[in-house]
Amino acid sequence: MKKQLRKLDLLFRFTKLTPEMFYSIGISEYVIKLQGHFNSDNAIIIKKLFGNPKIEDSGFLDFSKNDISVTLT
C-alpha cells in the first residue's frame, strides 16, 4: 500500500494533475483509481500522461497506465 501512496504522491507532485480534479480517489495494494467529471482541459492533460483512452459502453473515458486507472464521466 505504501508503494501505491508514494506513486500517487509523485503523480500529483510532478504532473499537472491535482486531487481537486477528481471526485473519487481509490487506492488498493495493486491499483490506483481516479474518477472525475469530464473537462476538456483535464482530458488533454490526462491524455498526455496516459495516452489514448478506451471509451466504455457507458460513454466514460478510461485511461490506464502502470496500474493507475483514470475514468472521466
Biopython code that builds the backbone (N, CA, C, O; Angstrom):
import numpy as np
from Bio.PDB.StructureBuilder import StructureBuilder

atoms = [
    (1, "MET", "N", (0.826, -1.193, 0.000)),
    (1, "MET", "CA", (0.000, 0.000, 0.000)),
    (1, "MET", "C", (0.872, 1.260, 0.000)),
    (1, "MET", "O", (0.538, 2.245, -0.658)),
    (2, "LYS", "N", (1.989, 1.229, 0.736)),
    (2, "LYS", "CA", (2.877, 2.399, 0.775)),
    (2, "LYS", "C", (3.407, 2.733, -0.607)),
    (2, "LYS", "O", (3.580, 3.902, -0.952)),
    (3, "LYS", "N", (3.666, 1.692, -1.401)),
    (3, "LYS", "CA", (4.160, 1.903, -2.762)),
    (3, "LYS", "C", (3.133, 2.684, -3.589)),
    (3, "LYS", "O", (3.492, 3.604, -4.324)),
    (4, "GLN", "N", (1.863, 2.315, -3.464)),
    (4, "GLN", "CA", (0.810, 2.997, -4.220)),
    (4, "GLN", "C", (0.607, 4.435, -3.723)),
    (4, "GLN", "O", (0.376, 5.339, -4.526)),
    (5, "LEU", "N", (0.691, 4.647, -2.426)),
    (5, "LEU", "CA", (0.577, 6.007, -1.891)),
    (5, "LEU", "C", (1.720, 6.884, -2.397)),
    (5, "LEU", "O", (1.519, 8.045, -2.751)),
    (6, "ARG", "N", (2.910, 6.314, -2.426)),
    (6, "ARG", "CA", (4.064, 7.070, -2.940)),
    (6, "ARG", "C", (3.882, 7.387, -4.422)),
    (6, "ARG", "O", (4.186, 8.494, -4.869)),
    (7, "LYS", "N", (3.388, 6.414, -5.177)),
    (7, "LYS", "CA", (3.150, 6.622, -6.606)),
    (7, "LYS", "C", (2.124, 7.733, -6.824)),
    (7, "LYS", "O", (2.298, 8.574, -7.705)),
    (8, "LEU", "N", (1.057, 7.739, -6.026)),
    (8, "LEU", "CA", (0.035, 8.783, -6.141)),
    (8, "LEU", "C", (0.607, 10.150, -5.774)),
    (8, "LEU", "O", (0.332, 11.142, -6.448)),
    (9, "ASP", "N", (1.398, 10.199, -4.710)),
    (9, "ASP", "CA", (2.039, 11.447, -4.298)),
    (9, "ASP", "C", (2.930, 11.982, -5.414)),
    (9, "ASP", "O", (2.893, 13.176, -5.709)),
    (10, "LEU", "N", (3.722, 11.127, -6.031)),
    (10, "LEU", "CA", (4.601, 11.555, -7.120)),
    (10, "LEU", "C", (3.799, 12.016, -8.342)),
    (10, "LEU", "O", (4.179, 12.964, -9.029)),
    (11, "LEU", "N", (2.689, 11.330, -8.597)),
    (11, "LEU", "CA", (1.836, 11.709, -9.725)),
    (11, "LEU", "C", (1.317, 13.137, -9.556)),
    (11, "LEU", "O", (1.347, 13.926, -10.501)),
    (12, "PHE", "N", (0.847, 13.466, -8.365)),
    (12, "PHE", "CA", (0.333, 14.813, -8.120)),
    (12, "PHE", "C", (1.457, 15.841, -8.003)),
    (12, "PHE", "O", (1.280, 17.003, -8.369)),
    (13, "ARG", "N", (2.585, 15.423, -7.504)),
    (13, "ARG", "CA", (3.690, 16.354, -7.282)),
    (13, "ARG", "C", (4.391, 16.758, -8.576)),
    (13, "ARG", "O", (4.776, 17.917, -8.731)),
    (14, "PHE", "N", (4.562, 15.811, -9.512)),
    (14, "PHE", "CA", (5.383, 16.064, -10.696)),
    (14, "PHE", "C", (4.607, 16.162, -12.005)),
    (14, "PHE", "O", (5.216, 16.196, -13.074)),
    (15, "THR", "N", (3.284, 16.207, -11.945)),
    (15, "THR", "CA", (2.471, 16.410, -13.152)),
    (15, "THR", "C", (1.504, 17.558, -12.878)),
    (15, "THR", "O", (1.480, 18.127, -11.787)),
    (16, "LYS", "N", (0.723, 17.878, -13.877)),
    (16, "LYS", "CA", (-0.275, 18.941, -13.717)),
    (16, "LYS", "C", (-1.574, 18.433, -13.097)),
    (16, "LYS", "O", (-2.530, 19.194, -12.946)),
    (17, "LEU", "N", (-1.611, 17.153, -12.741)),
    (17, "LEU", "CA", (-2.804, 16.605, -12.092)),
    (17, "LEU", "C", (-2.857, 17.071, -10.645)),
    (17, "LEU", "O", (-1.834, 17.180, -9.970)),
    (18, "THR", "N", (-4.077, 17.343, -10.185)),
    (18, "THR", "CA", (-4.281, 17.731, -8.790)),
    (18, "THR", "C", (-5.421, 16.891, -8.218)),
    (18, "THR", "O", (-6.274, 16.424, -8.972)),
    (19, "PRO", "N", (-5.453, 16.693, -6.914)),
    (19, "PRO", "CA", (-6.553, 15.924, -6.308)),
    (19, "PRO", "C", (-7.917, 16.566, -6.552)),
    (19, "PRO", "O", (-8.929, 15.867, -6.592)),
    (20, "GLU", "N", (-7.951, 17.872, -6.713)),
    (20, "GLU", "CA", (-9.216, 18.578, -6.934)),
    (20, "GLU", "C", (-9.872, 18.216, -8.265)),
    (20, "GLU", "O", (-11.065, 18.462, -8.442)),
    (21, "MET", "N", (-9.123, 17.637, -9.202)),
    (21, "MET", "CA", (-9.670, 17.241, -10.498)),
    (21, "MET", "C", (-10.579, 16.020, -10.381)),
    (21, "MET", "O", (-11.322, 15.711, -11.312)),
    (22, "PHE", "N", (-10.528, 15.329, -9.256)),
    (22, "PHE", "CA", (-11.206, 14.045, -9.114)),
    (22, "PHE", "C", (-12.168, 14.055, -7.935)),
    (22, "PHE", "O", (-11.871, 14.622, -6.884)),
    (23, "TYR", "N", (-13.322, 13.425, -8.119)),
    (23, "TYR", "CA", (-14.280, 13.328, -7.024)),
    (23, "TYR", "C", (-14.119, 12.022, -6.259)),
    (23, "TYR", "O", (-14.687, 11.858, -5.180)),
    (24, "SER", "N", (-13.347, 11.092, -6.813)),
    (24, "SER", "CA", (-13.104, 9.831, -6.129)),
    (24, "SER", "C", (-11.667, 9.391, -6.381)),
    (24, "SER", "O", (-11.215, 9.347, -7.525)),
    (25, "ILE", "N", (-10.959, 9.068, -5.311)),
    (25, "ILE", "CA", (-9.602, 8.549, -5.410)),
    (25, "ILE", "C", (-9.557, 7.275, -4.582)),
    (25, "ILE", "O", (-9.745, 7.309, -3.366)),
    (26, "GLY", "N", (-9.307, 6.153, -5.244)),
    (26, "GLY", "CA", (-9.258, 4.871, -4.562)),
    (26, "GLY", "C", (-7.876, 4.248, -4.686)),
    (26, "GLY", "O", (-7.266, 4.269, -5.754)),
    (27, "ILE", "N", (-7.395, 3.699, -3.591)),
    (27, "ILE", "CA", (-6.069, 3.087, -3.581)),
    (27, "ILE", "C", (-6.191, 1.694, -2.987)),
    (27, "ILE", "O", (-6.768, 1.508, -1.915)),
    (28, "SER", "N", (-5.643, 0.726, -3.693)),
    (28, "SER", "CA", (-5.546, -0.622, -3.143)),
    (28, "SER", "C", (-4.089, -1.061, -3.264)),
    (28, "SER", "O", (-3.237, -0.289, -3.704)),
    (29, "GLU", "N", (-3.816, -2.264, -2.884)),
    (29, "GLU", "CA", (-2.446, -2.757, -2.912)),
    (29, "GLU", "C", (-1.883, -2.809, -4.332)),
    (29, "GLU", "O", (-0.674, -2.690, -4.529)),
    (30, "TYR", "N", (-2.767, -2.989, -5.324)),
    (30, "TYR", "CA", (-2.299, -3.205, -6.688)),
    (30, "TYR", "C", (-2.688, -2.134, -7.690)),
    (30, "TYR", "O", (-2.146, -2.120, -8.795)),
    (31, "VAL", "N", (-3.604, -1.239, -7.352)),
    (31, "VAL", "CA", (-4.083, -0.276, -8.342)),
    (31, "VAL", "C", (-4.511, 1.028, -7.673)),
    (31, "VAL", "O", (-4.922, 1.058, -6.513)),
    (32, "ILE", "N", (-4.399, 2.096, -8.446)),
    (32, "ILE", "CA", (-4.904, 3.413, -8.042)),
    (32, "ILE", "C", (-6.008, 3.758, -9.024)),
    (32, "ILE", "O", (-5.801, 3.688, -10.235)),
    (33, "LYS", "N", (-7.192, 4.135, -8.514)),
    (33, "LYS", "CA", (-8.316, 4.502, -9.370)),
    (33, "LYS", "C", (-8.728, 5.935, -9.083)),
    (33, "LYS", "O", (-9.031, 6.295, -7.946)),
    (34, "LEU", "N", (-8.735, 6.746, -10.133)),
    (34, "LEU", "CA", (-9.136, 8.140, -10.033)),
    (34, "LEU", "C", (-10.364, 8.342, -10.908)),
    (34, "LEU", "O", (-10.393, 7.883, -12.050)),
    (35, "GLN", "N", (-11.385, 9.028, -10.380)),
    (35, "GLN", "CA", (-12.585, 9.317, -11.156)),
    (35, "GLN", "C", (-12.882, 10.805, -11.068)),
    (35, "GLN", "O", (-12.827, 11.402, -9.993)),
    (36, "GLY", "N", (-13.197, 11.393, -12.216)),
    (36, "GLY", "CA", (-13.521, 12.806, -12.240)),
    (36, "GLY", "C", (-14.514, 13.111, -13.341)),
    (36, "GLY", "O", (-14.758, 12.293, -14.228)),
    (37, "HIS", "N", (-15.083, 14.304, -13.270)),
    (37, "HIS", "CA", (-16.002, 14.748, -14.315)),
    (37, "HIS", "C", (-15.207, 15.145, -15.555)),
    (37, "HIS", "O", (-14.092, 15.656, -15.457)),
    (38, "PHE", "N", (-15.800, 14.901, -16.722)),
    (38, "PHE", "CA", (-15.122, 15.251, -17.963)),
    (38, "PHE", "C", (-14.973, 16.760, -18.067)),
    (38, "PHE", "O", (-15.917, 17.517, -17.841)),
    (39, "ASN", "N", (-13.789, 17.166, -18.408)),
    (39, "ASN", "CA", (-13.453, 18.552, -18.670)),
    (39, "ASN", "C", (-12.393, 18.493, -19.761)),
    (39, "ASN", "O", (-11.402, 17.778, -19.609)),
    (40, "SER", "N", (-12.571, 19.219, -20.848)),
    (40, "SER", "CA", (-11.643, 19.085, -21.973)),
    (40, "SER", "C", (-10.205, 19.434, -21.592)),
    (40, "SER", "O", (-9.269, 18.800, -22.078)),
    (41, "ASP", "N", (-10.020, 20.427, -20.736)),
    (41, "ASP", "CA", (-8.664, 20.785, -20.314)),
    (41, "ASP", "C", (-8.023, 19.640, -19.529)),
    (41, "ASP", "O", (-6.862, 19.301, -19.756)),
    (42, "ASN", "N", (-8.776, 19.052, -18.614)),
    (42, "ASN", "CA", (-8.259, 17.926, -17.834)),
    (42, "ASN", "C", (-8.002, 16.717, -18.724)),
    (42, "ASN", "O", (-7.017, 16.004, -18.532)),
    (43, "ALA", "N", (-8.875, 16.483, -19.690)),
    (43, "ALA", "CA", (-8.718, 15.339, -20.593)),
    (43, "ALA", "C", (-7.425, 15.463, -21.394)),
    (43, "ALA", "O", (-6.750, 14.462, -21.635)),
    (44, "ILE", "N", (-7.077, 16.663, -21.805)),
    (44, "ILE", "CA", (-5.840, 16.870, -22.559)),
    (44, "ILE", "C", (-4.620, 16.560, -21.689)),
    (44, "ILE", "O", (-3.678, 15.907, -22.139)),
    (45, "ILE", "N", (-4.646, 17.029, -20.448)),
    (45, "ILE", "CA", (-3.540, 16.757, -19.524)),
    (45, "ILE", "C", (-3.398, 15.255, -19.289)),
    (45, "ILE", "O", (-2.293, 14.714, -19.326)),
    (46, "ILE", "N", (-4.521, 14.593, -19.050)),
    (46, "ILE", "CA", (-4.506, 13.157, -18.764)),
    (46, "ILE", "C", (-4.064, 12.371, -19.995)),
    (46, "ILE", "O", (-3.321, 11.397, -19.868)),
    (47, "LYS", "N", (-4.508, 12.778, -21.181)),
    (47, "LYS", "CA", (-4.124, 12.080, -22.410)),
    (47, "LYS", "C", (-2.622, 12.158, -22.636)),
    (47, "LYS", "O", (-2.012, 11.188, -23.086)),
    (48, "LYS", "N", (-2.019, 13.309, -22.326)),
    (48, "LYS", "CA", (-0.564, 13.437, -22.482)),
    (48, "LYS", "C", (0.184, 12.471, -21.574)),
    (48, "LYS", "O", (1.255, 11.983, -21.934)),
    (49, "LEU", "N", (-0.372, 12.196, -20.405)),
    (49, "LEU", "CA", (0.284, 11.296, -19.446)),
    (49, "LEU", "C", (-0.010, 9.825, -19.706)),
    (49, "LEU", "O", (0.871, 8.980, -19.547)),
    (50, "PHE", "N", (-1.252, 9.510, -20.108)),
    (50, "PHE", "CA", (-1.693, 8.121, -20.177)),
    (50, "PHE", "C", (-1.954, 7.608, -21.585)),
    (50, "PHE", "O", (-2.213, 6.417, -21.752)),
    (51, "GLY", "N", (-1.899, 8.446, -22.586)),
    (51, "GLY", "CA", (-2.185, 8.005, -23.946)),
    (51, "GLY", "C", (-3.674, 8.042, -24.252)),
    (51, "GLY", "O", (-4.459, 8.631, -23.509)),
    (52, "ASN", "N", (-4.045, 7.414, -25.340)),
    (52, "ASN", "CA", (-5.439, 7.432, -25.781)),
    (52, "ASN", "C", (-6.331, 6.637, -24.835)),
    (52, "ASN", "O", (-5.939, 5.590, -24.320)),
    (53, "PRO", "N", (-7.538, 7.154, -24.616)),
    (53, "PRO", "CA", (-8.461, 6.463, -23.703)),
    (53, "PRO", "C", (-9.220, 5.344, -24.395)),
    (53, "PRO", "O", (-9.313, 5.284, -25.621)),
    (54, "LYS", "N", (-9.751, 4.472, -23.578)),
    (54, "LYS", "CA", (-10.706, 3.465, -24.032)),
    (54, "LYS", "C", (-12.075, 4.038, -23.711)),
    (54, "LYS", "O", (-12.295, 4.526, -22.602)),
    (55, "ILE", "N", (-12.991, 3.988, -24.656)),
    (55, "ILE", "CA", (-14.340, 4.502, -24.432)),
    (55, "ILE", "C", (-15.218, 3.341, -23.966)),
    (55, "ILE", "O", (-15.420, 2.363, -24.685)),
    (56, "GLU", "N", (-15.727, 3.474, -22.759)),
    (56, "GLU", "CA", (-16.577, 2.438, -22.174)),
    (56, "GLU", "C", (-17.958, 2.462, -22.828)),
    (56, "GLU", "O", (-18.320, 3.440, -23.481)),
    (57, "ASP", "N", (-18.720, 1.402, -22.654)),
    (57, "ASP", "CA", (-20.079, 1.328, -23.191)),
    (57, "ASP", "C", (-20.960, 2.431, -22.619)),
    (57, "ASP", "O", (-21.897, 2.887, -23.273)),
    (58, "SER", "N", (-20.656, 2.855, -21.399)),
    (58, "SER", "CA", (-21.429, 3.910, -20.746)),
    (58, "SER", "C", (-21.083, 5.305, -21.278)),
    (58, "SER", "O", (-21.749, 6.284, -20.942)),
    (59, "GLY", "N", (-20.036, 5.391, -22.112)),
    (59, "GLY", "CA", (-19.607, 6.680, -22.657)),
    (59, "GLY", "C", (-18.498, 7.333, -21.841)),
    (59, "GLY", "O", (-18.031, 8.417, -22.191)),
    (60, "PHE", "N", (-18.075, 6.691, -20.766)),
    (60, "PHE", "CA", (-16.993, 7.225, -19.953)),
    (60, "PHE", "C", (-15.661, 7.000, -20.655)),
    (60, "PHE", "O", (-15.505, 6.034, -21.401)),
    (61, "LEU", "N", (-14.707, 7.886, -20.420)),
    (61, "LEU", "CA", (-13.357, 7.723, -20.942)),
    (61, "LEU", "C", (-12.508, 7.061, -19.870)),
    (61, "LEU", "O", (-12.496, 7.501, -18.720)),
    (62, "ASP", "N", (-11.799, 6.004, -20.247)),
    (62, "ASP", "CA", (-10.975, 5.281, -19.287)),
    (62, "ASP", "C", (-9.528, 5.280, -19.768)),
    (62, "ASP", "O", (-9.208, 4.698, -20.804)),
    (63, "PHE", "N", (-8.667, 5.933, -19.011)),
    (63, "PHE", "CA", (-7.238, 5.974, -19.281)),
    (63, "PHE", "C", (-6.571, 5.014, -18.304)),
    (63, "PHE", "O", (-6.987, 4.912, -17.150)),
    (64, "SER", "N", (-5.540, 4.312, -18.760)),
    (64, "SER", "CA", (-4.890, 3.358, -17.865)),
    (64, "SER", "C", (-3.426, 3.218, -18.235)),
    (64, "SER", "O", (-3.065, 3.119, -19.408)),
    (65, "LYS", "N", (-2.577, 3.212, -17.186)),
    (65, "LYS", "CA", (-1.147, 3.029, -17.396)),
    (65, "LYS", "C", (-0.493, 2.751, -16.047)),
    (65, "LYS", "O", (-0.810, 3.406, -15.054)),
    (66, "ASN", "N", (0.411, 1.788, -16.010)),
    (66, "ASN", "CA", (1.202, 1.478, -14.812)),
    (66, "ASN", "C", (0.344, 1.317, -13.557)),
    (66, "ASN", "O", (0.645, 1.914, -12.524)),
    (67, "ASP", "N", (-0.695, 0.536, -13.636)),
    (67, "ASP", "CA", (-1.579, 0.258, -12.501)),
    (67, "ASP", "C", (-2.299, 1.498, -11.974)),
    (67, "ASP", "O", (-2.717, 1.533, -10.816)),
    (68, "ILE", "N", (-2.443, 2.515, -12.827)),
    (68, "ILE", "CA", (-3.226, 3.703, -12.490)),
    (68, "ILE", "C", (-4.348, 3.801, -13.516)),
    (68, "ILE", "O", (-4.101, 3.795, -14.722)),
    (69, "SER", "N", (-5.573, 3.890, -13.032)),
    (69, "SER", "CA", (-6.748, 3.992, -13.888)),
    (69, "SER", "C", (-7.443, 5.321, -13.634)),
    (69, "SER", "O", (-7.753, 5.662, -12.492)),
    (70, "VAL", "N", (-7.688, 6.072, -14.712)),
    (70, "VAL", "CA", (-8.379, 7.345, -14.615)),
    (70, "VAL", "C", (-9.640, 7.256, -15.446)),
    (70, "VAL", "O", (-9.577, 6.967, -16.641)),
    (71, "THR", "N", (-10.789, 7.500, -14.828)),
    (71, "THR", "CA", (-12.072, 7.481, -15.526)),
    (71, "THR", "C", (-12.692, 8.867, -15.473)),
    (71, "THR", "O", (-12.832, 9.460, -14.403)),
    (72, "LEU", "N", (-13.063, 9.377, -16.646)),
    (72, "LEU", "CA", (-13.756, 10.666, -16.715)),
    (72, "LEU", "C", (-15.199, 10.399, -17.101)),
    (72, "LEU", "O", (-15.473, 9.732, -18.099)),
    (73, "THR", "N", (-16.115, 10.923, -16.306)),
    (73, "THR", "CA", (-17.547, 10.685, -16.521)),
    (73, "THR", "C", (-18.209, 11.904, -17.112)),
    (73, "THR", "O", (-19.414, 11.892, -17.363)),
]
sb = StructureBuilder()
sb.init_structure("model")
sb.init_model(0)
sb.init_chain("A")
sb.init_seg("    ")
for serial, (resi, resn, name, xyz) in enumerate(atoms, 1):
    if name == "N":
        sb.init_residue(resn, " ", resi, " ")
    sb.init_atom(name, np.array(xyz, "f"), 0.0, 1.0, " ", f" {name:<3s}", serial, name[0])
structure = sb.get_structure()
